[in-house]
Amino acid sequence: MRPTNRRPSGTRRDSPRAGVGSPERGDVPGWVLITLMTAALVSALWLVAEDQLVALFQNALASVGG
């Protein structure tokens, strides 16, 4: 039988848990920040252009419905 160099599962070197004491451990993931910034941008646009967006949507529905 040939010996294997496999590590137990969950202990790979590129695993996020490999560097338990790493300084990046508490950082907020980038996708969370992107999601929050997108939501803030949509909210700001909605506040500024609500009337125009509603009219645009109603005109689009009216043109499809005939």
PDBQT receptor file of N, H, CA, C and O in Angstrom, charges set to zero:
ATOM      1  N   MET A   1       0.837  -1.172   0.000  1.00  0.00    +0.000 N 
ATOM      2  CA  MET A   1       0.000   0.000   0.000  1.00  0.00    +0.000 C 
ATOM      3  C   MET A   1       0.888   1.243   0.000  1.00  0.00    +0.000 C 
ATOM      4  O   MET A   1       1.867   1.320   0.742  1.00  0.00    +0.000 OA
ATOM      5  N   ARG A   2       0.534   2.205  -0.834  1.00  0.00    +0.000 N 
ATOM      6  H   ARG A   2      -0.261   2.142  -1.436  1.00  0.00    +0.000 HD
ATOM      7  CA  ARG A   2       1.327   3.410  -0.987  1.00  0.00    +0.000 C 
ATOM      8  C   ARG A   2       0.853   4.477   0.003  1.00  0.00    +0.000 C 
ATOM      9  O   ARG A   2      -0.348   4.726   0.099  1.00  0.00    +0.000 OA
ATOM     10  N   PRO A   3       1.760   5.107   0.733  1.00  0.00    +0.000 N 
ATOM     11  CA  PRO A   3       1.326   6.157   1.674  1.00  0.00    +0.000 C 
ATOM     12  C   PRO A   3       0.852   7.389   0.907  1.00  0.00    +0.000 C 
ATOM     13  O   PRO A   3       1.379   7.712  -0.158  1.00  0.00    +0.000 OA
ATOM     14  N   THR A   4      -0.121   8.051   1.448  1.00  0.00    +0.000 N 
ATOM     15  H   THR A   4      -0.549   7.789   2.313  1.00  0.00    +0.000 HD
ATOM     16  CA  THR A   4      -0.638   9.262   0.814  1.00  0.00    +0.000 C 
ATOM     17  C   THR A   4      -0.231  10.480   1.629  1.00  0.00    +0.000 C 
ATOM     18  O   THR A   4      -0.016  10.399   2.838  1.00  0.00    +0.000 OA
ATOM     19  N   ASN A   5      -0.133  11.580   0.956  1.00  0.00    +0.000 N 
ATOM     20  H   ASN A   5      -0.308  11.645  -0.027  1.00  0.00    +0.000 HD
ATOM     21  CA  ASN A   5       0.213  12.842   1.622  1.00  0.00    +0.000 C 
ATOM     22  C   ASN A   5      -1.027  13.694   1.830  1.00  0.00    +0.000 C 
ATOM     23  O   ASN A   5      -0.935  14.921   1.864  1.00  0.00    +0.000 OA
ATOM     24  N   ARG A   6      -2.149  13.079   1.966  1.00  0.00    +0.000 N 
ATOM     25  H   ARG A   6      -2.223  12.082   1.939  1.00  0.00    +0.000 HD
ATOM     26  CA  ARG A   6      -3.399  13.828   2.126  1.00  0.00    +0.000 C 
ATOM     27  C   ARG A   6      -3.545  14.300   3.563  1.00  0.00    +0.000 C 
ATOM     28  O   ARG A   6      -3.198  13.596   4.511  1.00  0.00    +0.000 OA
ATOM     29  N   ARG A   7      -4.061  15.491   3.692  1.00  0.00    +0.000 N 
ATOM     30  H   ARG A   7      -4.343  16.063   2.922  1.00  0.00    +0.000 HD
ATOM     31  CA  ARG A   7      -4.330  16.054   5.011  1.00  0.00    +0.000 C 
ATOM     32  C   ARG A   7      -5.776  15.744   5.380  1.00  0.00    +0.000 C 
ATOM     33  O   ARG A   7      -6.601  15.517   4.495  1.00  0.00    +0.000 OA
ATOM     34  N   PRO A   8      -6.087  15.729   6.639  1.00  0.00    +0.000 N 
ATOM     35  CA  PRO A   8      -7.498  15.561   7.023  1.00  0.00    +0.000 C 
ATOM     36  C   PRO A   8      -8.335  16.707   6.459  1.00  0.00    +0.000 C 
ATOM     37  O   PRO A   8      -7.833  17.814   6.268  1.00  0.00    +0.000 OA
ATOM     38  N   SER A   9      -9.600  16.436   6.197  1.00  0.00    +0.000 N 
ATOM     39  H   SER A   9     -10.008  15.536   6.352  1.00  0.00    +0.000 HD
ATOM     40  CA  SER A   9     -10.444  17.471   5.587  1.00  0.00    +0.000 C 
ATOM     41  C   SER A   9     -10.529  18.693   6.485  1.00  0.00    +0.000 C 
ATOM     42  O   SER A   9     -10.535  18.593   7.712  1.00  0.00    +0.000 OA
ATOM     43  N   GLY A  10     -10.595  19.867   5.826  1.00  0.00    +0.000 N 
ATOM     44  H   GLY A  10     -10.589  19.948   4.830  1.00  0.00    +0.000 HD
ATOM     45  CA  GLY A  10     -10.709  21.121   6.565  1.00  0.00    +0.000 C 
ATOM     46  C   GLY A  10      -9.384  21.692   7.020  1.00  0.00    +0.000 C 
ATOM     47  O   GLY A  10      -9.363  22.718   7.701  1.00  0.00    +0.000 OA
ATOM     48  N   THR A  11      -8.260  21.050   6.660  1.00  0.00    +0.000 N 
ATOM     49  H   THR A  11      -8.277  20.217   6.107  1.00  0.00    +0.000 HD
ATOM     50  CA  THR A  11      -6.970  21.565   7.102  1.00  0.00    +0.000 C 
ATOM     51  C   THR A  11      -6.083  21.930   5.924  1.00  0.00    +0.000 C 
ATOM     52  O   THR A  11      -4.862  21.973   6.070  1.00  0.00    +0.000 OA
ATOM     53  N   ARG A  12      -6.660  22.193   4.767  1.00  0.00    +0.000 N 
ATOM     54  H   ARG A  12      -7.652  22.159   4.648  1.00  0.00    +0.000 HD
ATOM     55  CA  ARG A  12      -5.863  22.583   3.614  1.00  0.00    +0.000 C 
ATOM     56  C   ARG A  12      -5.185  23.919   3.887  1.00  0.00    +0.000 C 
ATOM     57  O   ARG A  12      -5.696  24.738   4.651  1.00  0.00    +0.000 OA
ATOM     58  N   ARG A  13      -4.055  24.131   3.270  1.00  0.00    +0.000 N 
ATOM     59  H   ARG A  13      -3.640  23.466   2.649  1.00  0.00    +0.000 HD
ATOM     60  CA  ARG A  13      -3.324  25.364   3.500  1.00  0.00    +0.000 C 
ATOM     61  C   ARG A  13      -4.058  26.581   2.968  1.00  0.00    +0.000 C 
ATOM     62  O   ARG A  13      -3.946  27.668   3.535  1.00  0.00    +0.000 OA
ATOM     63  N   ASP A  14      -4.815  26.411   1.876  1.00  0.00    +0.000 N 
ATOM     64  H   ASP A  14      -4.905  25.528   1.415  1.00  0.00    +0.000 HD
ATOM     65  CA  ASP A  14      -5.530  27.550   1.316  1.00  0.00    +0.000 C 
ATOM     66  C   ASP A  14      -6.912  27.718   1.932  1.00  0.00    +0.000 C 
ATOM     67  O   ASP A  14      -7.704  28.538   1.466  1.00  0.00    +0.000 OA
ATOM     68  N   SER A  15      -7.201  26.965   2.952  1.00  0.00    +0.000 N 
ATOM     69  H   SER A  15      -6.558  26.299   3.331  1.00  0.00    +0.000 HD
ATOM     70  CA  SER A  15      -8.484  27.058   3.641  1.00  0.00    +0.000 C 
ATOM     71  C   SER A  15      -8.559  28.370   4.418  1.00  0.00    +0.000 C 
ATOM     72  O   SER A  15      -7.552  28.814   4.969  1.00  0.00    +0.000 OA
ATOM     73  N   PRO A  16      -9.751  29.006   4.472  1.00  0.00    +0.000 N 
ATOM     74  CA  PRO A  16      -9.878  30.249   5.238  1.00  0.00    +0.000 C 
ATOM     75  C   PRO A  16      -9.542  30.074   6.714  1.00  0.00    +0.000 C 
ATOM     76  O   PRO A  16      -9.159  31.035   7.381  1.00  0.00    +0.000 OA
ATOM     77  N   ARG A  17      -9.681  28.876   7.217  1.00  0.00    +0.000 N 
ATOM     78  H   ARG A  17      -9.993  28.096   6.675  1.00  0.00    +0.000 HD
ATOM     79  CA  ARG A  17      -9.404  28.641   8.630  1.00  0.00    +0.000 C 
ATOM     80  C   ARG A  17      -7.937  28.326   8.895  1.00  0.00    +0.000 C 
ATOM     81  O   ARG A  17      -7.537  28.158  10.047  1.00  0.00    +0.000 OA
ATOM     82  N   ALA A  18      -7.136  28.244   7.842  1.00  0.00    +0.000 N 
ATOM     83  H   ALA A  18      -7.461  28.380   6.906  1.00  0.00    +0.000 HD
ATOM     84  CA  ALA A  18      -5.733  27.893   8.024  1.00  0.00    +0.000 C 
ATOM     85  C   ALA A  18      -5.009  28.944   8.858  1.00  0.00    +0.000 C 
ATOM     86  O   ALA A  18      -4.194  28.594   9.712  1.00  0.00    +0.000 OA
ATOM     87  N   GLY A  19      -5.286  30.215   8.629  1.00  0.00    +0.000 N 
ATOM     88  H   GLY A  19      -5.948  30.499   7.936  1.00  0.00    +0.000 HD
ATOM     89  CA  GLY A  19      -4.625  31.283   9.376  1.00  0.00    +0.000 C 
ATOM     90  C   GLY A  19      -5.540  31.845  10.433  1.00  0.00    +0.000 C 
ATOM     91  O   GLY A  19      -6.015  32.973  10.304  1.00  0.00    +0.000 OA
ATOM     92  N   VAL A  20      -5.798  31.082  11.480  1.00  0.00    +0.000 N 
ATOM     93  H   VAL A  20      -5.412  30.165  11.586  1.00  0.00    +0.000 HD
ATOM     94  CA  VAL A  20      -6.757  31.482  12.499  1.00  0.00    +0.000 C 
ATOM     95  C   VAL A  20      -6.384  32.821  13.118  1.00  0.00    +0.000 C 
ATOM     96  O   VAL A  20      -7.265  33.610  13.459  1.00  0.00    +0.000 OA
ATOM     97  N   GLY A  21      -5.109  33.085  13.265  1.00  0.00    +0.000 N 
ATOM     98  H   GLY A  21      -4.392  32.445  12.988  1.00  0.00    +0.000 HD
ATOM     99  CA  GLY A  21      -4.691  34.335  13.879  1.00  0.00    +0.000 C 
ATOM    100  C   GLY A  21      -4.409  35.435  12.876  1.00  0.00    +0.000 C 
ATOM    101  O   GLY A  21      -3.766  36.428  13.217  1.00  0.00    +0.000 OA
ATOM    102  N   SER A  22      -4.878  35.280  11.637  1.00  0.00    +0.000 N 
ATOM    103  H   SER A  22      -5.401  34.473  11.360  1.00  0.00    +0.000 HD
ATOM    104  CA  SER A  22      -4.559  36.269  10.610  1.00  0.00    +0.000 C 
ATOM    105  C   SER A  22      -5.258  37.591  10.904  1.00  0.00    +0.000 C 
ATOM    106  O   SER A  22      -6.348  37.597  11.476  1.00  0.00    +0.000 OA
ATOM    107  N   PRO A  23      -4.644  38.716  10.519  1.00  0.00    +0.000 N 
ATOM    108  CA  PRO A  23      -5.238  40.022  10.798  1.00  0.00    +0.000 C 
ATOM    109  C   PRO A  23      -6.500  40.294   9.984  1.00  0.00    +0.000 C 
ATOM    110  O   PRO A  23      -7.251  41.209  10.324  1.00  0.00    +0.000 OA
ATOM    111  N   GLU A  24      -6.757  39.533   8.925  1.00  0.00    +0.000 N 
ATOM    112  H   GLU A  24      -6.147  38.791   8.649  1.00  0.00    +0.000 HD
ATOM    113  CA  GLU A  24      -7.933  39.764   8.088  1.00  0.00    +0.000 C 
ATOM    114  C   GLU A  24      -9.153  38.995   8.577  1.00  0.00    +0.000 C 
ATOM    115  O   GLU A  24     -10.204  39.047   7.938  1.00  0.00    +0.000 OA
ATOM    116  N   ARG A  25      -9.040  38.306   9.662  1.00  0.00    +0.000 N 
ATOM    117  H   ARG A  25      -8.187  38.264  10.181  1.00  0.00    +0.000 HD
ATOM    118  CA  ARG A  25     -10.107  37.419  10.118  1.00  0.00    +0.000 C 
ATOM    119  C   ARG A  25     -11.424  38.162  10.373  1.00  0.00    +0.000 C 
ATOM    120  O   ARG A  25     -12.485  37.602  10.095  1.00  0.00    +0.000 OA
ATOM    121  N   GLY A  26     -11.403  39.396  10.888  1.00  0.00    +0.000 N 
ATOM    122  H   GLY A  26     -10.541  39.851  11.114  1.00  0.00    +0.000 HD
ATOM    123  CA  GLY A  26     -12.623  40.104  11.225  1.00  0.00    +0.000 C 
ATOM    124  C   GLY A  26     -13.130  41.052  10.158  1.00  0.00    +0.000 C 
ATOM    125  O   GLY A  26     -14.110  41.761  10.387  1.00  0.00    +0.000 OA
ATOM    126  N   ASP A  27     -12.498  41.086   9.008  1.00  0.00    +0.000 N 
ATOM    127  H   ASP A  27     -11.702  40.510   8.822  1.00  0.00    +0.000 HD
ATOM    128  CA  ASP A  27     -12.898  42.015   7.959  1.00  0.00    +0.000 C 
ATOM    129  C   ASP A  27     -14.257  41.652   7.377  1.00  0.00    +0.000 C 
ATOM    130  O   ASP A  27     -14.619  40.478   7.299  1.00  0.00    +0.000 OA
ATOM    131  N   VAL A  28     -14.998  42.665   6.972  1.00  0.00    +0.000 N 
ATOM    132  H   VAL A  28     -14.703  43.619   7.035  1.00  0.00    +0.000 HD
ATOM    133  CA  VAL A  28     -16.277  42.461   6.303  1.00  0.00    +0.000 C 
ATOM    134  C   VAL A  28     -15.983  42.059   4.861  1.00  0.00    +0.000 C 
ATOM    135  O   VAL A  28     -15.195  42.725   4.188  1.00  0.00    +0.000 OA
ATOM    136  N   PRO A  29     -16.601  40.983   4.374  1.00  0.00    +0.000 N 
ATOM    137  CA  PRO A  29     -16.350  40.566   2.997  1.00  0.00    +0.000 C 
ATOM    138  C   PRO A  29     -16.762  41.650   1.998  1.00  0.00    +0.000 C 
ATOM    139  O   PRO A  29     -17.687  42.422   2.248  1.00  0.00    +0.000 OA
ATOM    140  N   GLY A  30     -16.072  41.691   0.882  1.00  0.00    +0.000 N 
ATOM    141  H   GLY A  30     -15.320  41.064   0.679  1.00  0.00    +0.000 HD
ATOM    142  CA  GLY A  30     -16.338  42.698  -0.134  1.00  0.00    +0.000 C 
ATOM    143  C   GLY A  30     -17.738  42.628  -0.681  1.00  0.00    +0.000 C 
ATOM    144  O   GLY A  30     -18.331  43.660  -0.996  1.00  0.00    +0.000 OA
ATOM    145  N   TRP A  31     -18.293  41.405  -0.803  1.00  0.00    +0.000 N 
ATOM    146  H   TRP A  31     -17.811  40.567  -0.547  1.00  0.00    +0.000 HD
ATOM    147  CA  TRP A  31     -19.633  41.288  -1.374  1.00  0.00    +0.000 C 
ATOM    148  C   TRP A  31     -20.681  41.922  -0.464  1.00  0.00    +0.000 C 
ATOM    149  O   TRP A  31     -21.715  42.385  -0.945  1.00  0.00    +0.000 OA
ATOM    150  N   VAL A  32     -20.431  41.947   0.833  1.00  0.00    +0.000 N 
ATOM    151  H   VAL A  32     -19.591  41.571   1.224  1.00  0.00    +0.000 HD
ATOM    152  CA  VAL A  32     -21.378  42.590   1.757  1.00  0.00    +0.000 C 
ATOM    153  C   VAL A  32     -21.363  44.100   1.528  1.00  0.00    +0.000 C 
ATOM    154  O   VAL A  32     -22.414  44.740   1.482  1.00  0.00    +0.000 OA
ATOM    155  N   LEU A  33     -20.173  44.656   1.387  1.00  0.00    +0.000 N 
ATOM    156  H   LEU A  33     -19.320  44.136   1.425  1.00  0.00    +0.000 HD
ATOM    157  CA  LEU A  33     -20.070  46.096   1.149  1.00  0.00    +0.000 C 
ATOM    158  C   LEU A  33     -20.685  46.478  -0.191  1.00  0.00    +0.000 C 
ATOM    159  O   LEU A  33     -21.360  47.502  -0.290  1.00  0.00    +0.000 OA
ATOM    160  N   ILE A  34     -20.460  45.669  -1.224  1.00  0.00    +0.000 N 
ATOM    161  H   ILE A  34     -19.912  44.837  -1.144  1.00  0.00    +0.000 HD
ATOM    162  CA  ILE A  34     -21.038  45.948  -2.539  1.00  0.00    +0.000 C 
ATOM    163  C   ILE A  34     -22.563  45.901  -2.466  1.00  0.00    +0.000 C 
ATOM    164  O   ILE A  34     -23.239  46.743  -3.057  1.00  0.00    +0.000 OA
ATOM    165  N   THR A  35     -23.103  44.924  -1.748  1.00  0.00    +0.000 N 
ATOM    166  H   THR A  35     -22.554  44.239  -1.269  1.00  0.00    +0.000 HD
ATOM    167  CA  THR A  35     -24.556  44.809  -1.603  1.00  0.00    +0.000 C 
ATOM    168  C   THR A  35     -25.132  46.028  -0.879  1.00  0.00    +0.000 C 
ATOM    169  O   THR A  35     -26.148  46.580  -1.302  1.00  0.00    +0.000 OA
ATOM    170  N   LEU A  36     -24.495  46.440   0.195  1.00  0.00    +0.000 N 
ATOM    171  H   LEU A  36     -23.670  45.992   0.539  1.00  0.00    +0.000 HD
ATOM    172  CA  LEU A  36     -24.988  47.600   0.945  1.00  0.00    +0.000 C 
ATOM    173  C   LEU A  36     -24.892  48.886   0.129  1.00  0.00    +0.000 C 
ATOM    174  O   LEU A  36     -25.799  49.717   0.163  1.00  0.00    +0.000 OA
ATOM    175  N   MET A  37     -23.796  49.047  -0.598  1.00  0.00    +0.000 N 
ATOM    176  H   MET A  37     -23.059  48.372  -0.625  1.00  0.00    +0.000 HD
ATOM    177  CA  MET A  37     -23.639  50.259  -1.401  1.00  0.00    +0.000 C 
ATOM    178  C   MET A  37     -24.639  50.278  -2.557  1.00  0.00    +0.000 C 
ATOM    179  O   MET A  37     -25.145  51.342  -2.914  1.00  0.00    +0.000 OA
ATOM    180  N   THR A  38     -24.926  49.125  -3.141  1.00  0.00    +0.000 N 
ATOM    181  H   THR A  38     -24.515  48.261  -2.851  1.00  0.00    +0.000 HD
ATOM    182  CA  THR A  38     -25.921  49.052  -4.213  1.00  0.00    +0.000 C 
ATOM    183  C   THR A  38     -27.303  49.414  -3.682  1.00  0.00    +0.000 C 
ATOM    184  O   THR A  38     -28.040  50.165  -4.321  1.00  0.00    +0.000 OA
ATOM    185  N   ALA A  39     -27.652  48.882  -2.517  1.00  0.00    +0.000 N 
ATOM    186  H   ALA A  39     -27.053  48.271  -1.999  1.00  0.00    +0.000 HD
ATOM    187  CA  ALA A  39     -28.948  49.199  -1.913  1.00  0.00    +0.000 C 
ATOM    188  C   ALA A  39     -29.052  50.695  -1.603  1.00  0.00    +0.000 C 
ATOM    189  O   ALA A  39     -30.104  51.301  -1.810  1.00  0.00    +0.000 OA
ATOM    190  N   ALA A  40     -27.983  51.279  -1.116  1.00  0.00    +0.000 N 
ATOM    191  H   ALA A  40     -27.129  50.787  -0.948  1.00  0.00    +0.000 HD
ATOM    192  CA  ALA A  40     -27.993  52.719  -0.821  1.00  0.00    +0.000 C 
ATOM    193  C   ALA A  40     -28.137  53.535  -2.103  1.00  0.00    +0.000 C 
ATOM    194  O   ALA A  40     -28.852  54.536  -2.120  1.00  0.00    +0.000 OA
ATOM    195  N   LEU A  41     -27.468  53.119  -3.167  1.00  0.00    +0.000 N 
ATOM    196  H   LEU A  41     -26.886  52.306  -3.153  1.00  0.00    +0.000 HD
ATOM    197  CA  LEU A  41     -27.557  53.826  -4.439  1.00  0.00    +0.000 C 
ATOM    198  C   LEU A  41     -28.969  53.748  -5.014  1.00  0.00    +0.000 C 
ATOM    199  O   LEU A  41     -29.501  54.753  -5.486  1.00  0.00    +0.000 OA
ATOM    200  N   VAL A  42     -29.574  52.571  -4.978  1.00  0.00    +0.000 N 
ATOM    201  H   VAL A  42     -29.141  51.754  -4.595  1.00  0.00    +0.000 HD
ATOM    202  CA  VAL A  42     -30.942  52.414  -5.480  1.00  0.00    +0.000 C 
ATOM    203  C   VAL A  42     -31.907  53.254  -4.651  1.00  0.00    +0.000 C 
ATOM    204  O   VAL A  42     -32.800  53.897  -5.203  1.00  0.00    +0.000 OA
ATOM    205  N   SER A  43     -31.736  53.253  -3.337  1.00  0.00    +0.000 N 
ATOM    206  H   SER A  43     -31.011  52.731  -2.889  1.00  0.00    +0.000 HD
ATOM    207  CA  SER A  43     -32.610  54.064  -2.469  1.00  0.00    +0.000 C 
ATOM    208  C   SER A  43     -32.473  55.550  -2.773  1.00  0.00    +0.000 C 
ATOM    209  O   SER A  43     -33.472  56.267  -2.831  1.00  0.00    +0.000 OA
ATOM    210  N   ALA A  44     -31.250  56.013  -2.967  1.00  0.00    +0.000 N 
ATOM    211  H   ALA A  44     -30.438  55.431  -2.920  1.00  0.00    +0.000 HD
ATOM    212  CA  ALA A  44     -31.024  57.429  -3.270  1.00  0.00    +0.000 C 
ATOM    213  C   ALA A  44     -31.651  57.802  -4.612  1.00  0.00    +0.000 C 
ATOM    214  O   ALA A  44     -32.291  58.847  -4.733  1.00  0.00    +0.000 OA
ATOM    215  N   LEU A  45     -31.469  56.948  -5.617  1.00  0.00    +0.000 N 
ATOM    216  H   LEU A  45     -30.950  56.099  -5.519  1.00  0.00    +0.000 HD
ATOM    217  CA  LEU A  45     -32.079  57.218  -6.924  1.00  0.00    +0.000 C 
ATOM    218  C   LEU A  45     -33.597  57.207  -6.842  1.00  0.00    +0.000 C 
ATOM    219  O   LEU A  45     -34.264  58.017  -7.486  1.00  0.00    +0.000 OA
ATOM    220  N   TRP A  46     -34.137  56.304  -6.061  1.00  0.00    +0.000 N 
ATOM    221  H   TRP A  46     -33.596  55.646  -5.537  1.00  0.00    +0.000 HD
ATOM    222  CA  TRP A  46     -35.592  56.230  -5.922  1.00  0.00    +0.000 C 
ATOM    223  C   TRP A  46     -36.133  57.504  -5.264  1.00  0.00    +0.000 C 
ATOM    224  O   TRP A  46     -37.170  58.019  -5.681  1.00  0.00    +0.000 OA
ATOM    225  N   LEU A  47     -35.449  58.008  -4.253  1.00  0.00    +0.000 N 
ATOM    226  H   LEU A  47     -34.606  57.589  -3.915  1.00  0.00    +0.000 HD
ATOM    227  CA  LEU A  47     -35.902  59.231  -3.584  1.00  0.00    +0.000 C 
ATOM    228  C   LEU A  47     -35.873  60.434  -4.526  1.00  0.00    +0.000 C 
ATOM    229  O   LEU A  47     -36.766  61.281  -4.491  1.00  0.00    +0.000 OA
ATOM    230  N   VAL A  48     -34.848  60.503  -5.360  1.00  0.00    +0.000 N 
ATOM    231  H   VAL A  48     -34.122  59.815  -5.389  1.00  0.00    +0.000 HD
ATOM    232  CA  VAL A  48     -34.685  61.650  -6.246  1.00  0.00    +0.000 C 
ATOM    233  C   VAL A  48     -35.640  61.583  -7.432  1.00  0.00    +0.000 C 
ATOM    234  O   VAL A  48     -36.208  62.604  -7.820  1.00  0.00    +0.000 OA
ATOM    235  N   ALA A  49     -35.827  60.413  -8.010  1.00  0.00    +0.000 N 
ATOM    236  H   ALA A  49     -35.366  59.583  -7.695  1.00  0.00    +0.000 HD
ATOM    237  CA  ALA A  49     -36.553  60.301  -9.281  1.00  0.00    +0.000 C 
ATOM    238  C   ALA A  49     -37.788  59.406  -9.196  1.00  0.00    +0.000 C 
ATOM    239  O   ALA A  49     -38.135  58.744 -10.174  1.00  0.00    +0.000 OA
ATOM    240  N   GLU A  50     -38.447  59.378  -8.054  1.00  0.00    +0.000 N 
ATOM    241  H   GLU A  50     -38.165  59.916  -7.260  1.00  0.00    +0.000 HD
ATOM    242  CA  GLU A  50     -39.596  58.478  -7.879  1.00  0.00    +0.000 C 
ATOM    243  C   GLU A  50     -40.690  58.736  -8.908  1.00  0.00    +0.000 C 
ATOM    244  O   GLU A  50     -41.183  57.795  -9.531  1.00  0.00    +0.000 OA
ATOM    245  N   ASP A  51     -41.074  59.984  -9.095  1.00  0.00    +0.000 N 
ATOM    246  H   ASP A  51     -40.674  60.749  -8.590  1.00  0.00    +0.000 HD
ATOM    247  CA  ASP A  51     -42.163  60.295 -10.023  1.00  0.00    +0.000 C 
ATOM    248  C   ASP A  51     -41.822  59.865 -11.454  1.00  0.00    +0.000 C 
ATOM    249  O   ASP A  51     -42.658  59.291 -12.151  1.00  0.00    +0.000 OA
ATOM    250  N   GLN A  52     -40.597  60.146 -11.881  1.00  0.00    +0.000 N 
ATOM    251  H   GLN A  52     -39.918  60.612 -11.314  1.00  0.00    +0.000 HD
ATOM    252  CA  GLN A  52     -40.184  59.781 -13.231  1.00  0.00    +0.000 C 
ATOM    253  C   GLN A  52     -40.112  58.266 -13.409  1.00  0.00    +0.000 C 
ATOM    254  O   GLN A  52     -40.490  57.746 -14.459  1.00  0.00    +0.000 OA
ATOM    255  N   LEU A  53     -39.631  57.556 -12.391  1.00  0.00    +0.000 N 
ATOM    256  H   LEU A  53     -39.325  57.978 -11.538  1.00  0.00    +0.000 HD
ATOM    257  CA  LEU A  53     -39.535  56.103 -12.477  1.00  0.00    +0.000 C 
ATOM    258  C   LEU A  53     -40.917  55.455 -12.529  1.00  0.00    +0.000 C 
ATOM    259  O   LEU A  53     -41.133  54.510 -13.287  1.00  0.00    +0.000 OA
ATOM    260  N   VAL A  54     -41.845  55.958 -11.730  1.00  0.00    +0.000 N 
ATOM    261  H   VAL A  54     -41.669  56.726 -11.114  1.00  0.00    +0.000 HD
ATOM    262  CA  VAL A  54     -43.207  55.425 -11.740  1.00  0.00    +0.000 C 
ATOM    263  C   VAL A  54     -43.855  55.684 -13.094  1.00  0.00    +0.000 C 
ATOM    264  O   VAL A  54     -44.509  54.797 -13.643  1.00  0.00    +0.000 OA
ATOM    265  N   ALA A  55     -43.683  56.884 -13.641  1.00  0.00    +0.000 N 
ATOM    266  H   ALA A  55     -43.152  57.605 -13.195  1.00  0.00    +0.000 HD
ATOM    267  CA  ALA A  55     -44.251  57.201 -14.953  1.00  0.00    +0.000 C 
ATOM    268  C   ALA A  55     -43.630  56.329 -16.040  1.00  0.00    +0.000 C 
ATOM    269  O   ALA A  55     -44.336  55.852 -16.928  1.00  0.00    +0.000 OA
ATOM    270  N   LEU A  56     -42.333  56.121 -15.978  1.00  0.00    +0.000 N 
ATOM    271  H   LEU A  56     -41.760  56.509 -15.257  1.00  0.00    +0.000 HD
ATOM    272  CA  LEU A  56     -41.646  55.269 -16.945  1.00  0.00    +0.000 C 
ATOM    273  C   LEU A  56     -42.191  53.848 -16.903  1.00  0.00    +0.000 C 
ATOM    274  O   LEU A  56     -42.451  53.243 -17.943  1.00  0.00    +0.000 OA
ATOM    275  N   PHE A  57     -42.361  53.323 -15.703  1.00  0.00    +0.000 N 
ATOM    276  H   PHE A  57     -42.150  53.815 -14.858  1.00  0.00    +0.000 HD
ATOM    277  CA  PHE A  57     -42.881  51.977 -15.531  1.00  0.00    +0.000 C 
ATOM    278  C   PHE A  57     -44.322  51.865 -16.043  1.00  0.00    +0.000 C 
ATOM    279  O   PHE A  57     -44.664  50.901 -16.728  1.00  0.00    +0.000 OA
ATOM    280  N   GLN A  58     -45.150  52.832 -15.716  1.00  0.00    +0.000 N 
ATOM    281  H   GLN A  58     -44.873  53.614 -15.159  1.00  0.00    +0.000 HD
ATOM    282  CA  GLN A  58     -46.546  52.802 -16.172  1.00  0.00    +0.000 C 
ATOM    283  C   GLN A  58     -46.629  52.915 -17.698  1.00  0.00    +0.000 C 
ATOM    284  O   GLN A  58     -47.447  52.237 -18.320  1.00  0.00    +0.000 OA
ATOM    285  N   ASN A  59     -45.799  53.757 -18.302  1.00  0.00    +0.000 N 
ATOM    286  H   ASN A  59     -45.135  54.308 -17.796  1.00  0.00    +0.000 HD
ATOM    287  CA  ASN A  59     -45.794  53.872 -19.766  1.00  0.00    +0.000 C 
ATOM    288  C   ASN A  59     -45.330  52.564 -20.400  1.00  0.00    +0.000 C 
ATOM    289  O   ASN A  59     -45.864  52.158 -21.432  1.00  0.00    +0.000 OA
ATOM    290  N   ALA A  60     -44.355  51.905 -19.802  1.00  0.00    +0.000 N 
ATOM    291  H   ALA A  60     -43.922  52.234 -18.963  1.00  0.00    +0.000 HD
ATOM    292  CA  ALA A  60     -43.885  50.633 -20.348  1.00  0.00    +0.000 C 
ATOM    293  C   ALA A  60     -44.976  49.573 -20.283  1.00  0.00    +0.000 C 
ATOM    294  O   ALA A  60     -45.167  48.815 -21.233  1.00  0.00    +0.000 OA
ATOM    295  N   LEU A  61     -45.696  49.518 -19.155  1.00  0.00    +0.000 N 
ATOM    296  H   LEU A  61     -45.541  50.134 -18.383  1.00  0.00    +0.000 HD
ATOM    297  CA  LEU A  61     -46.790  48.555 -19.040  1.00  0.00    +0.000 C 
ATOM    298  C   LEU A  61     -47.934  48.879 -20.011  1.00  0.00    +0.000 C 
ATOM    299  O   LEU A  61     -48.539  47.979 -20.593  1.00  0.00    +0.000 OA
ATOM    300  N   ALA A  62     -48.214  50.153 -20.172  1.00  0.00    +0.000 N 
ATOM    301  H   ALA A  62     -47.722  50.884 -19.700  1.00  0.00    +0.000 HD
ATOM    302  CA  ALA A  62     -49.298  50.552 -21.087  1.00  0.00    +0.000 C 
ATOM    303  C   ALA A  62     -48.937  50.192 -22.529  1.00  0.00    +0.000 C 
ATOM    304  O   ALA A  62     -49.811  49.784 -23.295  1.00  0.00    +0.000 OA
ATOM    305  N   SER A  63     -47.685  50.333 -22.905  1.00  0.00    +0.000 N 
ATOM    306  H   SER A  63     -46.975  50.664 -22.283  1.00  0.00    +0.000 HD
ATOM    307  CA  SER A  63     -47.305  50.016 -24.287  1.00  0.00    +0.000 C 
ATOM    308  C   SER A  63     -47.317  48.512 -24.535  1.00  0.00    +0.000 C 
ATOM    309  O   SER A  63     -47.568  48.086 -25.663  1.00  0.00    +0.000 OA
ATOM    310  N   VAL A  64     -47.057  47.703 -23.529  1.00  0.00    +0.000 N 
ATOM    311  H   VAL A  64     -46.853  48.049 -22.613  1.00  0.00    +0.000 HD
ATOM    312  CA  VAL A  64     -47.095  46.252 -23.695  1.00  0.00    +0.000 C 
ATOM    313  C   VAL A  64     -48.538  45.769 -23.704  1.00  0.00    +0.000 C 
ATOM    314  O   VAL A  64     -48.894  44.883 -24.482  1.00  0.00    +0.000 OA
ATOM    315  N   GLY A  65     -49.370  46.346 -22.845  1.00  0.00    +0.000 N 
ATOM    316  H   GLY A  65     -49.082  47.065 -22.213  1.00  0.00    +0.000 HD
ATOM    317  CA  GLY A  65     -50.761  45.913 -22.732  1.00  0.00    +0.000 C 
ATOM    318  C   GLY A  65     -51.615  46.364 -23.914  1.00  0.00    +0.000 C 
ATOM    319  O   GLY A  65     -52.696  45.820 -24.137  1.00  0.00    +0.000 OA
ATOM    320  N   GLY A  66     -51.158  47.317 -24.645  1.00  0.00    +0.000 N 
ATOM    321  H   GLY A  66     -50.280  47.760 -24.463  1.00  0.00    +0.000 HD
ATOM    322  CA  GLY A  66     -51.903  47.764 -25.818  1.00  0.00    +0.000 C 
ATOM    323  C   GLY A  66     -52.855  48.805 -25.460  1.00  0.00    +0.000 C 
ATOM    324  O   GLY A  66     -53.576  49.305 -26.324  1.00  0.00    +0.000 OA
TER     325      GLY A  66
